[in-house]
Amino acid sequence: MPEQKDASIYWKKNLRYLAILLTIWFAVSFGAGILFKDALDAFQIGGFPIGFWFAQQGSIYVFVALIFVYVRLMNKLDKEHNYYND
C-alpha cells in the first residue's frame, strides 16, 4: 500500500501544479487581455497599449513560459517520487 499512497500524493501535487498554472494563464489571457484591457491600455509597451499587447502576444508568451515552469516542476516531482528515467 505505500506505493499507492505515494502515487496518490504524486497525483495530488500534479493537480495542484496544474490548477495554479492554469489559474495564472487564465488571469493573464482572459483577465489582462479581455477584462482589464481598458484599464491596462493606459500604459504602453513598445508603443502599443498593454491591454492590446496581452491580448495579442503577452498571453502566448506567458503560456510558453508556463510550459517550461511545468516541465521543471514535474521533473522535480518525478525525482522526489522516483518516477524518472536517467
C-alpha positions in Angstrom: 0.0 0.0 0.0 2.8 2.5 0.4 3.2 2.7 -3.4 -0.5 3.5 -3.7 -0.2 6.3 -1.1 2.9 7.7 -2.8 1.1 7.6 -6.2 -1.8 9.5 -4.6 0.4 12.1 -3.2 2.2 12.5 -6.5 -1.1 12.9 -8.4 -2.4 15.5 -5.9 0.7 17.6 -6.2 0.5 17.3 -10.0 -3.1 18.5 -9.9 -2.1 21.4 -7.6 0.6 22.5 -10.0 -1.9 22.3 -12.9 -4.5 24.3 -11.0 -2.0 27.0 -10.1 -0.5 27.3 -13.6 -3.9 27.3 -15.3 -5.1 30.0 -13.0 -2.2 32.1 -13.9 -2.8 31.5 -17.6 -6.5 32.3 -17.2 -5.7 35.5 -15.3 -3.2 36.7 -18.0 -5.1 35.7 -21.1 -8.7 36.4 -20.1 -8.1 38.9 -17.3 -5.4 41.1 -18.8 -6.4 40.6 -22.4 -10.2 41.0 -22.1 -11.5 42.0 -18.6 -8.9 44.6 -17.7 -7.9 45.6 -21.2 -9.3 49.1 -21.0 -7.5 49.8 -17.7 -4.2 48.4 -19.0 -4.4 50.4 -22.2 -3.4 53.5 -20.1 0.2 52.0 -20.2 2.3 51.1 -23.2 5.0 48.6 -24.2 6.9 49.5 -27.3 4.3 52.0 -28.4 1.4 49.6 -28.0 -1.2 49.6 -25.2 -0.5 46.9 -22.7 -4.1 45.5 -22.9 -3.7 45.1 -26.7 -0.2 43.6 -26.2 -1.5 41.0 -23.7 -4.4 40.1 -25.9 -2.2 39.6 -29.0 1.2 38.4 -27.7 1.6 38.5 -24.0 -0.7 35.7 -23.2 1.1 33.5 -25.7 4.5 34.3 -24.1 3.1 33.6 -20.6 1.7 30.3 -21.8 5.0 29.2 -23.3 6.8 30.2 -20.1 4.3 28.3 -18.0 5.0 25.2 -20.1 8.7 25.4 -19.1 7.8 26.0 -15.5 5.5 22.9 -15.6 8.3 20.8 -17.1 10.7 21.9 -14.4 8.2 21.3 -11.6 7.3 17.9 -12.9 10.9 16.9 -13.3 11.5 17.8 -9.7 8.3 16.0 -8.6 9.4 12.9 -10.6 12.7 12.8 -8.8 11.0 13.3 -5.4 8.8 10.2 -6.0 11.4 8.2 -8.0 9.3 8.3 -11.3 12.1 9.3 -13.6 14.4 7.6 -16.0 18.1 8.6 -16.3 
